[in-house]
Amino acid sequence: QDRKDLLNINAGIAKNIVEACAKFCPEAVVALIVNPVNSVVPAMCELWKKKGLNPCKIVGVTTLDCVRAEKFVYEKTGASGSEIDVPVIGGHAGTTILPLFSQNTHSKTIPEAEIPDLDKRVQDAGTEVVSAKNGKGSATLSMGYAGARLGSAVLAGLAGTPTTECAYVASGITALPYFASKVTFGRKGVETVHPIGDLSAHEVQRLEALMPILKEEVDAGLEYAGANEFTS
């Protein structure tokens, strides 16, 4: 089963849910964590837009990458978890996941030589958990926590308290139409997509390398949306 097969199967599953939301609760914020997120979110958002609905309501959940990055920084530094806030940008698979360790007071104290391995560990953390469970499960607990954290931010925004988390959304901050970065949730869903900010030399290099990979995955989602429609 190749990536295109996975996209067609999982996008089909996501489409049934998103289509029902478009019909019965078009003002809802729809948070998606259906893999491959990098392709499924653009596909669903474009179908949503075809119905004349607000693309700021479609959100790709990438919080798990932030949770992992922040946990690893805690292990390295011993700093208070409440003071560790590591943005993770790009996408939600493999090398498209880019934690910005240079943008947090505590993580920026980690020796530069250790950052590439830490970066790679965030990318591969899901595999690490599967290996630790001997293939008998995946990262269900941390995934549940990450989903709750993103859901709490969305709900706070809807209730009138603007709240910022990283998410993979329709975006204009890079050359790609979909990209993960810090976003602020408000009463209408995604209200602000924040710029990437200053990057270290390692992060600049990584960002340049991930863009063509992410573009290919976004394009696969756009192609799916071009070939499909909501039925009602």
Disulfide bonds with the S-S distance in Angstrom:
none
